[in-house]
């Protein structure tokens, strides 16, 4: 291709074997130690998850024939790579790709400020230096709904093919707060109605595919209430993300879902890894809940990018309740926030640094930053905190329509702050500029 890269960026340890190929190229003209220096000087690494399943580790006996094939007739011995792939605990007989990538890169980062601290606690002794936190961002033009994008543009936001650049100094973009409450609410309502039409069609197709009769199919067309507070939960169904947490206390949930004066509905979507049997079982459990809470809880099958886009643009709140600190970043919440959809989330990943309260409230925290060792105890604590914030803060504010125009003005203020605090700060534009300054131009 005629391209001479200045720097090789590894996204997780998955791509660590590119280091082996680069070493081979350098050792044709220099010693292994010199080749390692050259590779390390031009390699950087982003670590994405503290979850064990996301970090490949193999028995060295399994790796040896692979390495022999890769190394061929080069001067590098497999044992030399094995010694540099020992994990952070010094476990014998394990070839850890993340550890290998760290030892052969000049700088390493986590994908949020909290995750940077978590990764540093795990890997600093391997890296020999601090791992920094550099928070992810999302591509705003891809995820913003048309009405919210038009509203942002009317208040001086500038869009480019690459990403959104409302401001380049890293501060909040406050232009959206100048929009009238009615403008914001009308834009959101248009996107919400589009979601409901989409969801009805999708559920109709699902039920038809499952062999439902005419009566259940007709019922689908009347399900999903445009006036209900609509909670969205859509992501990979890994067990640590705890999709089941909302169903922990059936009595409290039933009370939330059965109040006709303040209707609430929940939309789930997502997929599990093909090898994740526990994640697949969790989806099956959520589907059972849709039968128990018929017409109140929904599951959209065949999760894809279009489904994700509809949800982050059209729901009223975005629910995220992982076990802290296992959510390294959580970019789906950024996509929702940019659309004026407040997050209701555990203080983990990006939300740990993004959540604001008081006059600048842009969403709600579930519980505190305190954690306990027992997973079942933590689930109970966080489940109670989730019910509390929904019952006492979220639902009352959403349905407070005391003004003459019946607009939820307090809620709309939170929506505006959600957009103002995310459109720039959690965009790929900010991320790339920060990455260039802190990773590419350092070391």
C-alpha positions in Angstrom: 0.0 0.0 0.0 3.0 2.3 0.3 2.0 3.3 3.9 4.7 3.7 6.5 2.9 3.9 9.9 4.4 6.1 12.5 2.6 4.1 15.2 0.8 0.8 15.7 -2.2 0.9 17.9 -3.4 -2.3 19.5 -7.1 -2.5 20.5 -7.0 -5.0 23.5 -4.6 -7.9 23.6 -6.5 -9.6 20.7 -4.1 -8.0 18.2 -0.9 -8.6 20.2 0.5 -11.1 17.7 1.1 -8.3 15.2 4.1 -7.6 17.5 5.6 -11.0 16.5 5.4 -10.1 12.8 7.0 -6.8 13.4 9.8 -8.3 15.5 10.5 -10.8 12.7 10.9 -7.9 10.2 13.4 -6.0 12.4 15.5 -9.1 13.5 16.6 -9.6 9.9 18.9 -6.6 10.3 19.4 -6.2 14.1 19.5 -8.0 17.4 16.4 -9.1 19.2 17.0 -6.5 22.0 17.3 -3.7 19.4 14.2 -5.0 17.6 12.2 -5.0 20.8 13.2 -1.3 21.4 12.1 -0.4 17.9 8.7 -2.2 18.3 8.1 -0.8 21.7 8.9 2.8 20.6 6.2 2.6 17.9 3.4 0.6 19.7 0.6 1.8 22.0 -2.2 -0.2 23.6 -5.8 0.5 24.6 -7.2 -1.9 27.2 -11.0 -2.3 27.1 -12.2 -4.5 29.9 -11.2 -5.8 33.3 -13.5 -8.9 32.7 -11.4 -12.0 32.5 -13.3 -13.4 29.4 -12.2 -10.3 27.4 -8.5 -10.9 28.0 -7.1 -14.0 26.1 -4.9 -16.3 28.1 -3.8 -19.6 26.8 -1.8 -22.6 28.0 1.7 -22.2 26.7 1.5 -25.8 25.3 -1.3 -24.6 23.1 0.6 -21.6 22.0 3.9 -23.2 21.2 2.9 -24.7 17.8 1.2 -21.4 16.9 4.4 -19.4 17.7 6.5 -21.9 15.9 4.4 -21.4 12.8 4.6 -17.6 13.1 8.3 -17.4 13.8 9.4 -19.8 11.1 13.1 -19.6 10.5 13.5 -16.2 12.3 16.1 -15.7 15.0 13.4 -15.4 17.6 12.7 -18.3 19.9 9.2 -19.1 21.2 10.6 -19.2 24.8 11.7 -15.6 24.5 8.1 -14.6 23.8 6.7 -16.9 26.5 8.9 -15.1 29.1 7.3 -11.8 28.0 3.7 -13.1 28.1 3.6 -14.0 31.8 0.5 -12.5 33.5 0.3 -9.9 36.2 0.4 -12.6 38.9 3.4 -14.5 37.4 1.3 -17.6 36.8 3.4 -20.4 35.3 2.4 -22.0 32.1 0.1 -19.2 30.9 0.6 -17.1 27.8 -1.3 -13.8 28.3 -1.8 -11.7 25.2 -2.6 -8.6 27.2 0.6 -8.9 29.2 2.6 -9.4 25.9 1.0 -6.3 24.4 1.8 -4.2 27.5 5.4 -5.3 27.6 5.9 -4.4 23.9 4.1 -1.0 24.0 5.4 2.4 25.1 2.0 3.6 26.5 -1.2 2.0 27.7 -4.6 3.4 28.5 -8.0 2.4 29.8 -11.2 3.7 28.3 -12.6 5.9 31.1 -11.0 7.6 34.1 -12.3 4.9 36.4 -11.2 2.1 34.1 -7.8 3.7 33.8 -7.4 3.4 37.6 -8.7 -0.2 37.5 -6.3 -1.2 34.7 -3.5 0.5 36.5 -4.1 -1.4 39.6 -4.0 -4.7 37.6 -1.2 -4.0 35.2 1.2 -1.3 36.5 3.8 -3.8 37.7 3.8 -5.4 34.2 3.9 -2.0 32.4 6.5 -0.5 34.8 4.5 2.8 34.6 1.1 4.3 35.2 -1.8 3.2 32.8 -3.8 6.3 32.1 -7.6 6.7 31.7 -8.7 8.2 28.4 -12.4 8.1 28.0 -14.1 6.8 24.9 -16.4 8.8 22.7 -19.1 8.1 20.1 -19.6 9.2 16.6 -22.3 11.8 17.0 -23.6 12.0 13.4 -24.2 8.2 13.4 -26.2 8.2 16.6 -28.0 11.5 16.8 -31.7 11.4 15.7 -32.6 13.8 12.9 -34.8 16.0 15.1 -32.2 16.3 17.9 -29.5 16.9 15.3 -31.5 19.7 13.6 -32.2 21.3 17.0 -28.5 21.2 17.9 -27.5 22.7 14.5 -30.1 25.5 15.0 -28.2 26.4 18.2 -24.8 26.6 16.4 -23.6 23.0 16.6 -21.4 22.2 13.6 -21.3 18.8 12.0 -18.7 17.4 9.7 -18.4 14.1 7.9 -15.9 12.9 10.5 -17.7 13.8 13.6 -19.2 16.7 15.6 -17.2 19.8 16.5 -19.5 22.2 18.5 -16.4 23.3 20.5 -12.8 22.4 20.7 -11.8 23.5 24.2 -13.1 20.5 26.0 -15.8 22.3 28.0 -19.5 21.7 27.9 -21.4 22.8 24.8 -24.1 25.0 26.2 -25.9 26.1 23.1 -28.6 23.5 23.5 -29.7 25.0 26.8 -30.9 28.0 24.8 -33.5 25.9 23.1 -37.1 26.4 24.3 -38.6 23.6 26.4 -41.2 23.0 23.7 -38.5 22.6 21.0 -36.7 20.0 23.0 -39.9 18.1 23.9 -41.2 18.1 20.3 -37.9 16.8 19.0 -37.9 14.0 21.6 -41.5 13.1 21.0 -40.9 12.8 17.2 -38.0 10.4 17.9 -40.0 8.5 20.5 -42.9 7.9 18.1 -40.5 6.6 15.5 -39.1 4.1 18.1 -42.6 2.9 19.0 -43.6 2.4 15.4 -40.3 0.5 14.8 -40.8 -1.6 18.0 -44.4 -2.5 17.2 -43.4 -3.7 13.7 -40.4 -5.7 15.1 -42.5 -7.4 17.8 -45.3 -8.1 15.3 -42.7 -9.9 13.1 -41.3 -11.8 16.0 -44.7 -13.1 17.1 -45.7 -14.0 13.6 -42.4 -15.9 13.2 -43.1 -17.7 16.5 -46.5 -18.8 15.1 -48.8 -16.6 17.2 -52.4 -16.4 16.1 -54.4 -13.4 14.8 -55.6 -12.1 18.2 -52.1 -11.8 19.8 -50.9 -10.2 16.6 -53.6 -7.6 16.6 -52.8 -6.9 20.3 -49.3 -6.0 19.4 -50.4 -3.0 17.3 -52.0 -1.5 20.4 -49.1 -2.2 22.7 -46.4 0.3 23.7 -47.8 3.5 25.1 -46.4 6.7 23.7 -47.3 8.5 26.9 -45.5 6.0 29.2 -42.1 6.6 30.7 -40.1 4.3 28.4 -37.0 2.7 29.9 -34.4 1.4 27.5 -31.8 -1.3 28.1 -29.8 -2.5 25.1 -26.3 -4.0 25.1 -24.4 -7.2 25.0 -25.9 -9.7 27.4 -22.9 -10.4 29.6 -23.8 -11.4 33.1 -21.9 -8.6 34.8 -24.2 -6.1 33.1 -27.1 -7.6 35.2 -30.0 -7.2 32.8 -32.1 -9.0 35.4 -31.6 -6.4 38.2 -34.9 -4.6 37.5 -36.8 -7.9 38.2 -35.2 -8.5 41.6 -38.2 -7.3 43.6 -41.4 -8.4 41.7 -43.7 -6.6 44.1 -42.0 -3.2 43.7 -41.7 -3.7 40.0 -45.4 -4.6 39.6 -46.3 -1.4 41.5 -44.2 0.7 39.1 -45.7 -1.0 36.0 -49.4 -1.0 37.1 -49.8 2.6 38.0 -52.2 3.8 35.2 -51.8 7.5 36.3 -48.0 7.2 35.7 -47.5 4.5 33.2 -44.0 2.9 32.8 -42.8 0.4 30.2 -39.4 -1.2 29.6 -37.8 -2.2 26.3 -34.9 -4.7 26.2 -32.6 -5.6 23.3 -29.2 -7.3 22.9 -27.3 -10.4 22.1 -25.0 -12.7 24.0 -21.7 -14.0 22.8 -22.2 -17.4 21.0 -20.1 -19.1 23.6 -21.6 -17.3 26.6 -24.2 -19.8 27.8 -25.0 -17.8 30.9 -25.6 -14.7 28.8 -28.0 -16.6 26.6 -29.8 -18.0 29.6 -30.2 -14.4 30.8 -31.9 -13.5 27.5 -34.3 -16.4 28.0 -35.1 -15.1 31.5 -35.8 -11.6 30.2 -38.1 -13.1 27.6 -40.0 -14.9 30.3 -40.5 -11.6 32.1 -42.1 -10.1 28.9 -44.7 -12.8 29.3 -45.2 -12.1 32.9 -45.5 -8.4 32.4 -47.2 -8.5 29.1 -47.7 -5.2 27.4 -45.3 -3.5 29.9 -41.9 -5.3 29.2 -40.7 -5.9 25.7 -37.8 -7.7 24.1 -36.6 -6.8 20.6 -34.9 -9.8 19.0 -32.2 -9.8 16.3 -30.3 -6.8 17.9 -28.4 -4.8 15.3 -27.1 -1.3 14.8 -30.5 0.0 13.5 -32.3 -1.3 16.6 -29.6 0.3 18.8 -30.0 3.6 17.0 -33.8 3.7 17.4 -33.5 2.9 21.1 -30.9 5.5 22.1 -32.8 8.1 20.1 -36.3 7.4 21.3 -36.5 6.0 24.9 -37.0 8.4 27.8 -34.3 7.0 30.1 -31.3 4.8 29.5 -30.8 2.1 32.2 -27.3 0.7 32.9 -26.6 -1.4 36.0 -23.3 -3.3 35.7 -21.3 -4.5 38.7 -18.8 -1.8 39.5 -16.0 -1.5 38.3 -16.5 -4.0 35.4 -18.1 -1.6 32.9 -14.9 -0.2 31.4 -16.7 2.5 29.4 -20.4 2.0 28.4 -20.7 4.0 25.1 -24.4 3.2 24.6 -25.1 5.6 27.5 -23.2 8.4 25.7 -25.3 7.8 22.5 -28.5 8.2 24.6 -27.3 11.2 26.5 -26.5 13.1 23.3 -30.1 12.5 22.2 -31.4 14.1 25.4 -32.1 10.8 27.0 -30.9 10.9 30.7 -29.0 8.0 32.1 -30.0 6.1 35.2 -26.9 4.2 35.9 -24.4 2.6 38.3 -21.5 5.0 38.8 -19.2 2.9 36.6 -17.3 3.5 33.4 -18.0 6.9 31.7 -20.9 7.6 34.0 -18.6 7.7 37.1 -17.1 10.9 35.7 -20.2 12.2 33.7 -23.0 12.1 36.3 -23.9 15.5 37.7 -26.4 16.5 40.4 -28.0 19.7 41.6 -28.7 22.5 39.1 -26.6 20.8 36.4 -28.3 17.4 36.9 -27.9 15.3 33.6 -29.2 12.0 34.9 -29.3 9.8 38.0 -26.9 7.6 39.9 -28.0 4.2 41.1 -26.5 3.9 44.6 -23.0 5.0 45.5 -19.4 4.1 44.7 -19.2 1.8 47.7 -19.1 -2.0 46.8 -19.1 -5.2 48.8 -17.4 -8.5 48.0 -20.6 -10.6 47.9 -22.1 -10.5 44.5 -25.6 -11.4 45.8 -25.4 -8.8 48.5 -24.2 -6.2 46.0 -27.1 -7.1 43.6 -29.6 -6.6 46.5 -28.1 -3.2 47.4 -28.0 -2.0 43.9 -31.5 -3.4 43.1 -33.0 -1.5 46.1 -31.1 1.7 45.0 -32.6 1.3 41.5 -36.2 1.0 42.7 -35.6 4.0 45.1 -34.4 6.3 42.4 -37.2 5.3 40.0 -39.9 5.6 42.6 -38.8 8.8 44.3 -37.0 10.8 41.6 -37.3 9.7 38.0 -40.9 8.8 37.7 -42.3 11.8 39.7 -40.2 14.3 37.7 -41.2 12.8 34.4 -44.9 13.0 35.2 -44.8 16.5 36.8 -46.9 18.4 34.3 -48.1 21.2 36.6 -47.7 24.0 34.0 -50.4 25.4 31.8 -48.8 23.8 28.7 -48.5 20.4 30.5 -44.8 20.2 29.6 -42.5 18.3 32.1 -40.2 21.3 32.5 -38.0 19.9 35.2 -37.5 16.8 33.1 -36.6 18.8 30.0 -34.0 20.7 32.0 -32.3 17.4 32.7 -32.6 16.5 29.0 -30.8 19.7 28.0 -28.0 19.1 30.6 -27.7 15.6 29.3 -27.0 16.9 25.8 -24.9 19.8 26.9 -22.5 17.6 28.9 -22.1 14.9 26.3 -22.3 16.3 22.7 -18.7 17.4 22.9 -17.2 15.7 25.9 -18.1 12.2 24.9 -17.6 12.5 21.1 -15.0 10.8 19.0 -13.7 14.2 18.1 -12.7 15.0 21.7 -11.4 11.4 22.1 -9.2 11.5 19.1 -7.8 14.9 19.9 -7.0 13.7 23.4 -5.6 10.5 22.1 -3.3 12.3 19.8 -2.1 14.6 22.6 -1.7 12.0 25.3 -0.8 8.8 23.5 0.5 9.6 19.9 2.6 12.6 20.7 4.0 11.3 24.0 6.6 8.6 24.8 
